[in-house]
Amino acid sequence: MDINCPLDKKTLRILNDARIRSVVPTVRELIGKRAKVVILAHQSRKGAWDFIGLGQHASLLSKNLNAPVTYTDDIIGDEAKGAISRMRAGDVLLLGNVRELDCEAVTAEMSMHAEAVLVAELSPLIDYYVCDAFGASHRAQCSLIGFQMKVPSASGRLMAREIYALKTIFDRPKRPSVFILGGAKFGEVPFMIDNVLKSGIADTVIVVGLAGNAFLLARGVEIGEASSKVLADELTEENFQAARDVLGRHGQRVLLPVDVAVERDGKRVCVNTGDMPTAEPALDIGDKSIDKFRKVILSSKTSFMSGPAGMFEKSGFEVGTKQLMMAMVESKGLSVLGGGHTAGAAERFDLADRVSYVSTGGGALETFLLQEPLPVIEALKYSKKKFGPDH
């Protein structure tokens, strides 16, 4: 399961348990079938400040399940195997952070992972493998694609819901369909835009956040040194040229901000793009952009948003993100939010329950947007083919 959660940097306490809550239906169903449920999961990766054990995760899962969840910090040793052997029907056991294992840090083919120590030690102890980690389904790691060759495997309920919701948007969107792409990452955005417009998945793409700033620069707007500096790591010549190409190819189907919001003397101030550059970095889209984009979203039958429109965590600069999400709700069409920061913003604004669906995917969602194969999905298909429908 993908229950990787945001932590407070000072206390290392979990700030948002949305991903833990999202897997509860699968665990509850397995408990109802009197299964012994052994869970593999991760938190961050070795060397990172938020790389910790999963004791908190077990407590929060137990609270949300309203059922006991046993935790052991071990994964494949005697302690873990002993805990598994003592399980009774309906028990739930969460093993330690799987990224403690070196094999989990390796990206490899399914056949290689099937022979890794994690799979070798645990597969003889289980009857079935269930993957409910859509948020990590773009990763070819041992715990995600190693078991499918050894035991009958299936997707969990969250994984199935994610795929259904996204396929609805990608395969049979109601028109007009608008995609809103934002957030702090820019590198893949031009390629995502090109794919969804070229394939006809979206009729219009609205670009906001740092990606919006980068596209303004590609269109010839002088965004200023402060805004450019934030983009420095991802604004490679290749990515910049890709943005130019997308603007040249798709023209008016790519909508960019007409103004931005900056912090000036402690206040939110909107600046027209024609009056840029600004000494301050753009922290949100401006009020005119909000009005322009809301009209497009309100007239849509399908709306999808991945990435916030600005620094929504900062008071006064949550306006763009909140207003675009509100328009998605008010449109009455199919509305889907995707990505960790987007989901976090929706929860903060109490809008998560008002849109049609909130995806837990981040990198997996990017892969889906690019219409590239997801390793976990391919591994599950392999397992079904190998073990047959009777399983």
Backbone torsions as a table, in degrees:
resi	resn	phi	psi	omega
1	MET	NA	147.4	175.7
2	ASP	-96.9	94.5	178.1
3	ILE	-117.1	31.0	176.5
4	ASN	-66.3	117.6	-170.2
5	CYS	-117.4	152.0	173.3
6	PRO	-70.1	140.1	-177.9
7	LEU	-118.8	155.8	169.5
8	ASP	-76.2	125.8	-173.2
9	LYS	-65.6	-27.5	-178.7
10	LYS	-83.5	-44.4	-174.1
11	THR	-100.0	-15.3	-174.9
12	LEU	61.0	25.0	175.9
13	ARG	-89.6	149.0	179.1
14	ILE	-68.2	129.6	-178.7
15	LEU	-90.4	-32.9	-174.9
16	ASN	-144.9	121.6	-176.5
17	ASP	-102.0	25.1	-176.6
18	ALA	-56.7	-42.3	-178.9
19	ARG	-67.6	-33.3	176.4
20	ILE	-67.1	-44.4	179.3
21	ARG	-62.7	-31.8	-175.7
22	SER	-69.0	-22.5	-178.5
23	VAL	-95.2	-3.9	-177.3
24	VAL	-56.7	-44.0	-179.3
25	PRO	-57.6	-38.9	179.4
26	THR	-66.1	-47.0	-179.7
27	VAL	-63.2	-42.4	-178.9
28	ARG	-63.2	-39.8	179.1
29	GLU	-65.4	-41.8	179.3
30	LEU	-66.0	-38.8	175.4
31	ILE	-60.5	-42.3	179.8
32	GLY	-62.7	-25.6	177.6
33	LYS	-90.1	9.5	177.8
34	ARG	64.2	29.6	176.1
35	ALA	-78.2	156.0	167.3
36	LYS	-94.1	113.5	-170.6
37	VAL	-101.5	111.3	177.3
38	VAL	-105.7	123.1	-173.6
39	ILE	-109.1	130.0	169.9
40	LEU	-103.4	135.6	179.4
41	ALA	-158.2	170.9	179.9
42	HIS	-135.5	163.3	169.2
43	GLN	-136.6	111.7	178.7
44	SER	59.0	-147.6	179.1
45	ARG	-150.1	160.9	-178.3
46	LYS	-52.5	136.8	178.3
47	GLY	92.7	-16.5	-179.6
48	ALA	-87.3	152.8	-176.7
49	TRP	-65.1	-26.2	-177.9
50	ASP	-99.8	20.0	176.3
51	PHE	-83.6	102.7	-176.0
52	ILE	-136.1	171.3	173.5
53	GLY	-70.6	176.5	-171.5
54	LEU	-109.3	22.4	179.6
55	GLY	-59.6	-44.6	177.6
56	GLN	-61.5	-40.1	-178.8
57	HIS	-62.0	-40.8	179.3
58	ALA	-63.4	-41.6	-179.8
59	SER	-64.0	-42.9	-179.3
60	LEU	-70.9	-35.2	175.4
61	LEU	-64.3	-42.5	177.8
62	SER	-60.2	-43.3	-179.8
63	LYS	-62.8	-44.5	-178.1
64	ASN	-73.9	-28.8	176.8
65	LEU	-79.2	-24.2	-170.3
66	ASN	59.0	41.2	179.5
67	ALA	-153.7	151.2	-177.6
68	PRO	-67.8	140.9	173.9
69	VAL	-126.1	117.2	178.0
70	THR	-80.8	144.6	178.4
71	TYR	-128.1	136.9	170.0
72	THR	-131.1	138.3	-178.2
73	ASP	-76.2	-6.3	179.6
74	ASP	-86.0	160.6	-179.5
75	ILE	-123.6	-51.1	-176.4
76	ILE	-128.3	5.9	-177.7
77	GLY	-87.1	-171.1	-177.2
78	ASP	-62.4	-36.6	-178.9
79	GLU	-63.3	-45.3	179.6
80	ALA	-65.5	-45.8	-178.8
81	LYS	-65.2	-36.0	177.1
82	GLY	-65.1	-42.0	178.9
83	ALA	-63.3	-38.8	178.0
84	ILE	-65.6	-42.7	-177.4
85	SER	-66.0	-26.2	-178.7
86	ARG	-87.3	-4.0	-176.4
87	MET	-68.3	146.8	173.7
88	ARG	-114.3	165.7	-179.8
89	ALA	-55.1	130.3	179.4
90	GLY	92.0	-5.5	178.5
91	ASP	-76.4	152.4	176.2
92	VAL	-125.3	128.8	-179.5
93	LEU	-128.6	125.4	174.7
94	LEU	-104.2	122.8	178.0
95	LEU	-83.8	171.8	-176.5
96	GLY	-66.3	173.1	-179.0
97	ASN	-57.4	110.8	-171.8
98	VAL	-63.3	-19.8	179.6
99	ARG	-78.6	4.8	167.6
100	GLU	-68.2	-25.3	-176.2
101	LEU	-84.1	135.8	180.0
102	ASP	-62.3	-33.7	-178.0
103	CYS	-64.8	-22.5	-178.6
104	GLU	-78.7	-14.6	179.8
105	ALA	-89.0	-1.9	-176.2
106	VAL	-99.4	131.8	171.8
107	THR	-95.4	120.0	-174.6
108	ALA	-151.9	175.3	177.2
109	GLU	-71.2	159.0	-179.7
110	MET	-57.4	-41.1	-177.1
111	SER	-63.4	-35.8	178.3
112	MET	-71.6	-43.9	179.5
113	HIS	-65.6	-29.0	179.8
114	ALA	-63.1	-20.8	179.8
115	GLU	-101.8	3.0	-178.3
116	ALA	-70.6	161.2	-174.5
117	VAL	-61.4	-36.4	179.6
118	LEU	-59.3	-47.8	-178.4
119	VAL	-71.8	-40.1	-179.4
120	ALA	-61.2	-39.2	-176.3
121	GLU	-80.6	-34.9	-172.6
122	LEU	-99.9	-29.7	-175.6
123	SER	-61.0	-33.0	177.4
124	PRO	-67.1	-14.3	-175.7
125	LEU	-95.5	-4.8	-174.2
126	ILE	-123.2	161.0	177.0
127	ASP	-100.6	-36.4	-176.2
128	TYR	-140.0	152.9	173.3
129	TYR	-116.7	127.9	178.8
130	VAL	-119.0	125.5	178.1
131	CYS	-107.3	119.7	177.9
132	ASP	-120.5	24.7	-173.6
133	ALA	-103.1	64.4	-179.6
134	PHE	-59.6	-37.7	-178.1
135	GLY	-59.8	-20.4	179.2
136	ALA	-114.1	11.5	-171.5
137	SER	-72.3	-6.5	175.4
138	HIS	-88.0	-1.6	-176.6
139	ARG	-101.3	132.1	178.5
140	ALA	-94.6	67.7	-177.7
141	GLN	-111.9	162.0	-169.6
142	CYS	-55.9	-50.8	-176.2
143	SER	-67.2	-16.4	-175.6
144	LEU	-97.8	-33.2	-176.4
145	ILE	-129.9	9.9	-177.3
146	GLY	-88.1	-30.1	-173.0
147	PHE	-82.6	-21.7	-172.1
148	GLN	-63.5	-24.7	178.3
149	MET	-80.6	-17.4	-172.6
150	LYS	-102.6	-32.1	-176.9
151	VAL	-138.9	154.3	174.8
152	PRO	-55.8	137.3	-172.7
153	SER	-133.1	158.6	-179.5
154	ALA	-151.5	162.6	172.1
155	SER	-83.4	152.5	172.3
156	GLY	-82.1	178.4	-176.6
157	ARG	-68.3	-36.2	178.3
158	LEU	-64.8	-46.5	179.0
159	MET	-57.1	-45.2	-179.0
160	ALA	-63.6	-41.8	179.6
161	ARG	-65.2	-41.4	179.5
162	GLU	-58.8	-50.1	-176.7
163	ILE	-63.9	-41.8	179.9
164	TYR	-62.6	-46.7	-178.0
165	ALA	-63.2	-43.7	-177.8
166	LEU	-71.7	-37.6	178.5
167	LYS	-66.2	-31.9	176.5
168	THR	-61.6	-41.7	-179.9
169	ILE	-72.8	-38.7	-173.9
170	PHE	-85.9	-36.0	-174.1
171	ASP	-93.2	-33.8	-176.4
172	ARG	-144.1	59.2	-179.5
173	PRO	-70.0	140.5	171.6
174	LYS	-78.2	141.5	-174.1
175	ARG	-99.3	148.1	-2.8
176	PRO	-75.9	149.8	-179.7
177	SER	-113.2	125.3	-179.4
178	VAL	-121.3	133.1	175.6
179	PHE	-107.9	133.7	175.1
180	ILE	-112.8	115.3	-177.6
181	LEU	-116.3	125.7	-178.5
182	GLY	-145.4	-141.4	178.6
183	GLY	88.4	-172.9	-173.7
184	ALA	-94.3	-11.6	-178.8
185	LYS	-100.4	140.5	-176.3
186	PHE	-118.5	-28.4	-168.7
187	GLY	-47.4	-46.9	-175.9
188	GLU	-90.6	-11.7	-172.0
189	VAL	-58.4	-46.1	179.8
190	PRO	-57.9	-37.3	-178.3
191	PHE	-72.7	-35.4	175.5
192	MET	-63.7	-46.9	-179.7
193	ILE	-59.8	-46.5	-178.9
194	ASP	-59.5	-41.0	-177.5
195	ASN	-68.0	-48.1	-174.8
196	VAL	-70.9	-28.6	177.8
197	LEU	-82.0	-41.8	-179.0
198	LYS	-65.4	-37.5	-178.1
199	SER	-83.7	-9.4	179.2
200	GLY	83.9	9.8	178.5
201	ILE	-65.6	-41.6	178.7
202	ALA	-116.4	147.5	173.6
203	ASP	-89.3	-33.3	-177.6
204	THR	-141.9	145.3	173.5
205	VAL	-123.3	127.2	174.7
206	ILE	-100.2	128.4	-177.5
207	VAL	-112.8	124.0	-176.7
208	VAL	-135.1	-172.5	179.4
209	GLY	66.3	-156.7	178.5
210	LEU	-63.5	-32.7	176.8
211	ALA	-61.3	-38.9	177.5
212	GLY	-62.6	-41.1	177.5
213	ASN	-62.3	-42.0	-179.6
214	ALA	-64.3	-40.1	179.2
215	PHE	-70.3	-33.1	174.1
216	LEU	-61.5	-43.0	178.0
217	LEU	-61.9	-41.3	179.5
218	ALA	-65.9	-26.7	178.9
219	ARG	-84.7	-4.6	176.6
220	GLY	104.0	7.1	178.3
221	VAL	-82.4	129.6	176.7
222	GLU	-79.9	101.3	-174.0
223	ILE	-82.0	-16.1	177.9
224	GLY	101.5	156.1	-175.5
225	GLU	-63.6	-38.8	-176.9
226	ALA	-63.1	-43.6	178.9
227	SER	-71.7	-38.4	-179.4
228	SER	-65.4	-35.9	-178.0
229	LYS	-61.6	-38.0	179.4
230	VAL	-64.4	-31.2	-177.1
231	LEU	-86.0	-8.0	-166.7
232	ALA	-50.0	-43.4	-174.9
233	ASP	-64.5	-36.0	-173.3
234	GLU	-103.7	-12.4	-177.1
235	LEU	-85.1	66.5	177.0
236	THR	-77.0	164.7	179.1
237	GLU	-60.4	-37.3	179.7
238	GLU	-64.1	-47.0	-178.9
239	ASN	-66.8	-39.7	179.2
240	PHE	-63.5	-41.8	178.2
241	GLN	-67.9	-37.0	177.6
242	ALA	-61.1	-40.1	177.9
243	ALA	-64.6	-43.6	177.0
244	ARG	-59.5	-43.5	-178.9
245	ASP	-62.3	-42.3	180.0
246	VAL	-62.9	-42.9	179.0
247	LEU	-64.5	-38.5	178.6
248	GLY	-69.5	-34.4	-175.9
249	ARG	-80.2	-38.8	-169.6
250	HIS	-111.3	-7.3	171.2
251	GLY	49.5	-122.0	-172.6
252	GLN	-73.9	-3.9	176.6
253	ARG	-78.3	-12.6	175.1
254	VAL	-104.3	112.1	-176.7
255	LEU	-99.4	126.6	-178.8
256	LEU	-113.0	160.0	177.8
257	PRO	-59.9	144.8	174.4
258	VAL	-100.7	-11.0	171.7
259	ASP	-154.3	162.1	-179.8
260	VAL	-128.9	162.3	177.6
261	ALA	-110.5	131.4	178.3
262	VAL	-123.3	164.3	175.3
263	GLU	-97.4	120.6	-178.9
264	ARG	-134.6	118.8	-177.0
265	ASP	55.5	38.7	176.4
266	GLY	78.3	7.5	-178.0
267	LYS	-122.9	157.7	173.7
268	ARG	-78.4	122.1	-179.6
269	VAL	-127.5	130.1	179.8
270	CYS	-93.0	136.2	-178.3
271	VAL	-127.4	125.6	176.6
272	ASN	-64.2	145.5	-179.3
273	THR	-61.9	-26.6	177.6
274	GLY	-70.8	-16.9	179.0
275	ASP	-101.5	8.4	177.9
276	MET	-84.5	160.1	15.6
277	PRO	-82.6	164.8	174.6
278	THR	-116.6	152.0	177.7
279	ALA	-71.3	-26.7	-178.3
280	GLU	-95.3	151.2	177.2
281	PRO	-71.7	146.2	175.2
282	ALA	-73.0	122.4	-176.2
283	LEU	-107.1	-9.3	-178.7
284	ASP	-165.0	166.8	170.1
285	ILE	-76.6	154.5	-178.4
286	GLY	-84.1	176.7	-174.8
287	ASP	-65.7	-37.5	178.3
288	LYS	-65.8	-38.8	177.2
289	SER	-64.3	-41.2	178.8
290	ILE	-58.8	-48.4	179.8
291	ASP	-60.8	-44.2	-179.3
292	LYS	-61.8	-47.2	-176.1
293	PHE	-72.3	-35.9	179.4
294	ARG	-60.6	-39.7	179.7
295	LYS	-61.5	-40.5	179.0
296	VAL	-65.8	-45.4	-177.3
297	ILE	-67.3	-41.5	-178.6
298	LEU	-63.0	-26.9	-180.0
299	SER	-90.5	0.8	-176.5
300	SER	-86.3	156.7	173.0
301	LYS	-103.4	-19.2	175.4
302	THR	-136.4	128.6	176.5
303	SER	-134.4	137.4	-178.8
304	PHE	-134.5	131.3	-179.5
305	MET	-127.8	126.8	175.3
306	SER	-130.3	109.5	-178.8
307	GLY	101.2	133.0	179.4
308	PRO	-70.1	164.5	-177.8
309	ALA	-85.3	-10.8	-179.1
310	GLY	-172.5	-165.7	-178.6
311	MET	-81.0	76.6	-172.0
312	PHE	-66.0	-18.3	179.7
313	GLU	-71.9	-18.7	-176.2
314	LYS	-95.4	126.0	-177.8
315	SER	-55.6	130.5	-179.2
316	GLY	95.9	-14.9	-177.0
317	PHE	-120.6	18.1	172.5
318	GLU	-92.3	-5.7	-170.2
319	VAL	-59.2	-49.6	-176.4
320	GLY	-61.1	-49.3	-178.9
321	THR	-60.6	-46.1	-177.8
322	LYS	-64.8	-43.5	-177.0
323	GLN	-68.1	-36.9	177.5
324	LEU	-67.7	-39.8	176.5
325	MET	-65.3	-40.2	177.8
326	MET	-61.0	-39.6	178.1
327	ALA	-63.0	-37.4	177.7
328	MET	-61.9	-42.3	178.2
329	VAL	-64.9	-45.3	-175.7
330	GLU	-71.1	-20.2	-178.2
331	SER	-66.7	-22.5	-179.8
332	LYS	68.6	2.5	176.4
333	GLY	-88.1	-173.0	175.4
334	LEU	-70.8	125.2	-177.1
335	SER	-129.0	126.8	-177.7
336	VAL	-130.9	133.0	175.3
337	LEU	-109.4	143.5	-179.2
338	GLY	-140.9	149.7	178.6
339	GLY	98.7	147.4	-175.0
340	GLY	-60.0	-46.1	-178.5
341	HIS	-68.4	-36.0	178.7
342	THR	-66.1	-44.5	178.4
343	ALA	-63.2	-40.5	178.0
344	GLY	-62.2	-40.4	177.9
345	ALA	-65.0	-42.3	179.9
346	ALA	-61.4	-39.6	177.9
347	GLU	-66.0	-42.3	-179.1
348	ARG	-61.1	-36.6	-178.6
349	PHE	-90.3	4.8	-177.6
350	ASP	58.7	37.7	-179.9
351	LEU	-111.3	-6.0	-175.0
352	ALA	-59.9	-34.1	-178.7
353	ASP	-87.4	-1.3	-176.0
354	ARG	-105.0	-14.1	173.2
355	VAL	-90.0	167.0	-176.9
356	SER	-66.5	-40.3	-177.2
357	TYR	-158.9	143.9	174.0
358	VAL	-118.1	116.7	-179.1
359	SER	-83.4	143.3	177.7
360	THR	-86.5	-6.9	-173.5
361	GLY	-74.5	144.6	171.7
362	GLY	-118.1	-86.3	176.2
363	GLY	-62.1	-33.9	178.5
364	ALA	-64.6	-36.9	179.2
365	LEU	-66.9	-40.8	176.6
366	GLU	-58.9	-44.4	179.4
367	THR	-61.9	-40.7	178.1
368	PHE	-63.1	-41.6	179.9
369	LEU	-63.3	-33.0	178.7
370	LEU	-84.8	-2.6	-179.6
371	GLN	56.9	40.7	174.8
372	GLU	-100.7	153.4	-178.6
373	PRO	-62.7	141.8	174.3
374	LEU	-96.3	119.5	-175.3
375	PRO	-52.5	-39.6	-178.7
376	VAL	-66.2	-41.7	179.1
377	ILE	-63.4	-41.9	179.3
378	GLU	-64.1	-38.3	178.9
379	ALA	-67.0	-38.8	177.9
380	LEU	-66.6	-37.4	175.8
381	LYS	-62.6	-41.2	179.1
382	TYR	-61.3	-45.0	-177.5
383	SER	-63.3	-40.5	178.9
384	LYS	-62.5	-42.2	-179.9
385	LYS	-66.2	-40.4	-176.7
386	LYS	-72.2	-44.0	-173.2
387	PHE	-96.6	-11.4	173.4
388	GLY	84.6	164.1	-175.9
389	PRO	-69.7	-19.8	-177.1
390	ASP	-65.9	-20.7	-179.6
391	HIS	-88.6	NA	NA
